[in-house]
Amino acid sequence: MVRQNNRWVIRASFIAVIAMGLFGFWYAVSVWMPMLDAIDLSAFAEGVDWVDTAAAIGEQAVQLLLGITSAQ
């Protein structure tokens, strides 16, 4: 049995999801201010292989997320 969906309901749901995503992004940007000066760029020197670069990017992402979610 094939179920027919109403296109207007799907479109309204899609618009609602996009709108709430934009609202969430605006709220996150206006409330949480990450300390960008805490990012350590010394790991990105010349002559570093891709494994060290990926590890450094991952570590900086973790530190950024910890800074964003920490209560101040």
Backbone torsions as a table, in degrees:
resi	resn	phi	psi	omega
1	MET	NA	128.1	-179.3
2	VAL	-93.8	130.5	179.5
3	ARG	-98.8	128.1	179.0
4	GLN	-96.0	131.0	-179.7
5	ASN	-102.0	149.7	176.9
6	ASN	-81.4	123.5	-177.4
7	ARG	-64.6	-34.6	-178.2
8	TRP	-67.1	-35.2	177.3
9	VAL	-67.6	-41.7	178.6
10	ILE	-64.7	-43.7	179.6
11	ARG	-65.4	-42.4	178.5
12	ALA	-64.0	-39.2	177.8
13	SER	-65.0	-42.2	179.4
14	PHE	-63.6	-43.8	178.4
15	ILE	-64.4	-38.8	178.6
16	ALA	-64.6	-40.6	178.8
17	VAL	-65.1	-44.5	178.6
18	ILE	-63.4	-43.6	-179.8
19	ALA	-63.3	-42.9	-179.9
20	MET	-69.7	-32.2	175.0
21	GLY	-65.6	-42.3	177.0
22	LEU	-65.8	-39.6	177.2
23	PHE	-63.5	-42.5	178.0
24	GLY	-62.7	-40.1	177.4
25	PHE	-64.5	-44.4	178.5
26	TRP	-61.2	-43.7	-179.8
27	TYR	-63.7	-43.5	-179.7
28	ALA	-63.9	-41.4	-179.2
29	VAL	-69.0	-36.4	-177.4
30	SER	-79.5	-23.8	-176.2
31	VAL	-98.1	-46.6	-174.4
32	TRP	-99.4	122.3	177.1
33	MET	-113.8	104.6	179.4
34	PRO	-70.8	149.1	177.1
35	MET	-83.7	94.2	-177.0
36	LEU	-71.1	-21.9	178.3
37	ASP	-74.0	-11.1	179.0
38	ALA	-83.4	-7.4	-179.7
39	ILE	-73.7	126.2	-177.7
40	ASP	-93.7	114.7	-179.8
41	LEU	-98.8	6.7	-178.2
42	SER	-69.8	-19.1	-179.4
43	ALA	-75.6	-13.5	-177.2
44	PHE	-97.4	60.3	178.1
45	ALA	-93.5	165.8	178.3
46	GLU	-71.9	149.7	178.2
47	GLY	83.9	16.2	179.0
48	VAL	-98.6	136.3	-178.9
49	ASP	-77.5	171.4	-172.5
50	TRP	-68.8	-27.6	179.4
51	VAL	-67.3	-44.6	177.7
52	ASP	-65.0	-37.8	178.5
53	THR	-65.5	-44.3	178.5
54	ALA	-64.1	-39.5	178.5
55	ALA	-66.0	-39.8	179.4
56	ALA	-67.0	-40.5	177.3
57	ILE	-64.5	-42.2	177.3
58	GLY	-62.4	-42.8	178.4
59	GLU	-63.6	-41.3	178.4
60	GLN	-67.1	-35.3	177.0
61	ALA	-65.3	-41.2	177.6
62	VAL	-63.9	-43.8	179.4
63	GLN	-64.6	-37.6	178.6
64	LEU	-65.7	-44.1	179.2
65	LEU	-66.4	-37.2	175.7
66	LEU	-64.8	-38.1	178.0
67	GLY	-68.3	-35.1	-179.7
68	ILE	-70.5	-41.1	-173.1
69	THR	-90.2	-5.9	-178.8
70	SER	-76.9	141.4	178.6
71	ALA	-80.7	130.4	-178.5
72	GLN	-115.7	NA	NA
